[in-house]
Amino acid sequence: MVGNYKVITLCGSTRFKDAFMEAQKRLTLEGNIVISVGLFGHSGDQEVWDGMDEGTLSKTKEMLDDMHKRKIDMADEIFVINVGGYIGDSTRSEIEYAATAGKSIRYLEQKNPSVV
């Protein structure tokens, strides 16, 4: 908590940009501090990757993954954007990290999430 506000980090595939934006707005209006992704590499921010050599691309993705775990460190809970139940490898890793750190975990869709 920061002041009277719960801190929530959004996790999920960046292909679900619209769902991220909707959840961010809703959770903010519910009185939470929301931390989200810095870019949407799978839905709209392709220019970030254009022209990167393989080594730079790999290091940048590694940095972004680590940075998102630091965002989880700052949060009281994570909110998983699991549209259609989808949870990919990166998101699964973030869920496991949050669970190990004792963070609360909530899901956009409560049905049994598929792990791909």
CORGIKA-V848753 format. One record per residue. N is the residue number from 1. PSI is psi in degrees with one decimal (999 if undefined). OMEGA is omega in degrees with one decimal (* if undefined). Layout:
BEGIN
N_PSI_OMEGA + N_PSI_OMEGA
END
This chain:
BEGIN
1_141.6_171.9 + 2_111.6_-171.0 + 3_-128.1_177.4 + 4_11.7_-171.1 + 5_129.4_172.7 + 6_141.7_177.4 + 7_125.8_-177.3 + 8_128.7_173.9 + 9_130.0_177.1 + 10_137.2_177.7 + 11_149.6_177.5 + 12_175.6_179.2 + 13_134.8_180.0 + 14_-1.5_173.4 + 15_-15.3_-177.5 + 16_47.8_-176.4 + 17_-46.6_-177.8 + 18_-40.4_179.4 + 19_-36.7_175.4 + 20_-48.7_-176.0 + 21_-41.0_178.9 + 22_-45.5_179.7 + 23_-40.8_179.5 + 24_-45.9_179.8 + 25_-47.7_-177.1 + 26_-47.8_-178.4 + 27_-35.8_176.4 + 28_-46.7_-179.8 + 29_-20.9_175.0 + 30_-1.9_175.6 + 31_28.9_178.9 + 32_153.5_168.1 + 33_122.3_-174.4 + 34_129.0_175.6 + 35_129.6_-176.4 + 36_-171.6_176.8 + 37_157.6_-179.4 + 38_-21.7_178.0 + 39_162.7_-178.8 + 40_80.0_-175.2 + 41_-22.2_-179.9 + 42_1.5_-178.9 + 43_68.9_170.4 + 44_-15.8_-179.3 + 45_35.7_-176.8 + 46_-30.0_-177.9 + 47_-21.3_178.0 + 48_-38.1_-174.8 + 49_-22.6_-176.1 + 50_129.0_176.3 + 51_-3.5_178.5 + 52_135.5_172.7 + 53_164.3_-173.7 + 54_-40.1_-179.7 + 55_-44.5_178.4 + 56_-41.5_178.3 + 57_-46.8_-179.7 + 58_-45.5_-180.0 + 59_-37.3_179.8 + 60_-44.3_178.0 + 61_-39.8_177.0 + 62_-43.9_179.1 + 63_-44.7_-179.0 + 64_-39.5_177.1 + 65_-44.5_179.2 + 66_-41.8_179.6 + 67_-37.9_-179.6 + 68_-33.0_175.9 + 69_-33.6_175.5 + 70_-33.6_175.3 + 71_-37.4_175.9 + 72_-40.1_177.6 + 73_-36.2_-177.2 + 74_-11.6_-171.8 + 75_157.6_170.5 + 76_-30.4_-180.0 + 77_165.6_170.9 + 78_151.2_176.5 + 79_114.9_-173.6 + 80_123.0_175.9 + 81_94.8_-175.2 + 82_61.1_-178.7 + 83_128.9_-178.1 + 84_15.1_-178.5 + 85_3.4_-174.7 + 86_128.2_172.2 + 87_114.5_179.4 + 88_-177.0_-175.6 + 89_-45.3_-178.8 + 90_-43.5_-179.7 + 91_-40.6_177.6 + 92_-41.2_177.9 + 93_-39.9_178.7 + 94_-38.5_177.7 + 95_-45.2_178.9 + 96_-40.8_178.4 + 97_-46.7_-180.0 + 98_-42.1_-179.8 + 99_-44.0_178.8 + 100_-34.1_179.8 + 101_0.8_177.6 + 102_20.5_179.6 + 103_148.1_171.7 + 104_148.8_-178.9 + 105_124.2_174.9 + 106_157.5_-177.4 + 107_145.3_174.1 + 108_-48.3_178.9 + 109_123.9_-173.0 + 110_-12.7_178.2 + 111_164.1_-177.7 + 112_112.1_-178.8 + 113_139.1_175.0 + 114_144.8_177.8 + 115_123.4_-178.2 + 116_999_*
END
